[in-house]
Amino acid sequence: ATRSPPFRNSAAVCARLRNPAQLRARLSVRGINYPRIFGVGATAPAVGHWLHKPERSGGGLGIGIAQPGTPAAPGHYLQEFMPGESFSGVYVADDAGAKLLGVTRQLVGQAEFYAPAFSYCGSIGPVTAAPRIQAQWEKIGSTLAQEFGLRGLFGVDAVVHDDTLALIEVNPRY
């Protein structure tokens, strides 16, 4: 990271992006769909479907269904479950903004791969998105670059349902 400063993300940028409350607050004012979240100690509401997610993990490891009344344990948070098909977008960003390089369909929790629920087990792509979805992908990338100062490569996990894209997670790269 120190050899290529214009194309890296600092630890501070990564920390801000890994804070789901901050991410939701900054994205919602820009009109980007992001699930509701609750922090440590909050309990899963009786209405809706909720995930219990670790603050630090990868590949969907440690994610589970939160039953109503279940509290978010230390090092975890509750995120509203968003139905739909899982996708991933990859971007490159600099001071001028972000460019979407491509989108793939994510394979998540596939029984034929003996994968636990929510576990990443591969990608298929590239995927050509419908124009409305493509515009949402592009808005997400430019917003993340502007709001958080992302640089270089970064990825976004999202769900598409009823012609709407919901950002689930941002994966900054050092």
Secondary structure in CASP SS format (residue, H / E / C, confidence):
PFRMAT SS
TARGET T0000
AUTHOR 0000-0000-0000
METHOD secondary structure of the structure
MODEL  1
A C 1.00
T C 1.00
R C 1.00
S C 1.00
P H 1.00
P H 1.00
F H 1.00
R C 1.00
N C 1.00
S C 1.00
A H 1.00
A H 1.00
V H 1.00
C H 1.00
A H 1.00
R H 1.00
L H 1.00
R C 1.00
N C 1.00
P H 1.00
A H 1.00
Q H 1.00
L H 1.00
R H 1.00
A H 1.00
R H 1.00
L H 1.00
S H 1.00
V C 1.00
R C 1.00
G C 1.00
I C 1.00
N C 1.00
Y C 1.00
P C 1.00
R C 1.00
I E 1.00
F E 1.00
G C 1.00
V C 1.00
G C 1.00
A C 1.00
T E 1.00
A C 1.00
P C 1.00
A C 1.00
V C 1.00
G C 1.00
H C 1.00
W E 1.00
L E 1.00
H E 1.00
K E 1.00
P E 1.00
E C 1.00
R C 1.00
S C 1.00
G C 1.00
G C 1.00
G C 1.00
L C 1.00
G C 1.00
I C 1.00
G E 1.00
I E 1.00
A E 1.00
Q C 1.00
P C 1.00
G C 1.00
T C 1.00
P E 1.00
A C 1.00
A C 1.00
P C 1.00
G C 1.00
H E 1.00
Y E 1.00
L E 1.00
Q E 1.00
E E 1.00
F C 1.00
M C 1.00
P C 1.00
G C 1.00
E E 1.00
S E 1.00
F E 1.00
S E 1.00
G E 1.00
V E 1.00
Y E 1.00
V E 1.00
A E 1.00
D E 1.00
D C 1.00
A C 1.00
G E 1.00
A E 1.00
K E 1.00
L E 1.00
L E 1.00
G E 1.00
V E 1.00
T E 1.00
R E 1.00
Q E 1.00
L E 1.00
V E 1.00
G C 1.00
Q C 1.00
A H 1.00
E H 1.00
F H 1.00
Y C 1.00
A C 1.00
P C 1.00
A C 1.00
F C 1.00
S C 1.00
Y E 1.00
C E 1.00
G E 1.00
S E 1.00
I E 1.00
G C 1.00
P C 1.00
V C 1.00
T C 1.00
A C 1.00
A C 1.00
P H 1.00
R H 1.00
I H 1.00
Q H 1.00
A H 1.00
Q H 1.00
W H 1.00
E H 1.00
K H 1.00
I H 1.00
G H 1.00
S H 1.00
T H 1.00
L H 1.00
A H 1.00
Q H 1.00
E H 1.00
F H 1.00
G C 1.00
L C 1.00
R C 1.00
G E 1.00
L E 1.00
F E 1.00
G E 1.00
V E 1.00
D E 1.00
A E 1.00
V E 1.00
V E 1.00
H E 1.00
D C 1.00
D C 1.00
T E 1.00
L E 1.00
A E 1.00
L E 1.00
I E 1.00
E E 1.00
V E 1.00
N E 1.00
P E 1.00
R C 1.00
Y C 1.00
END
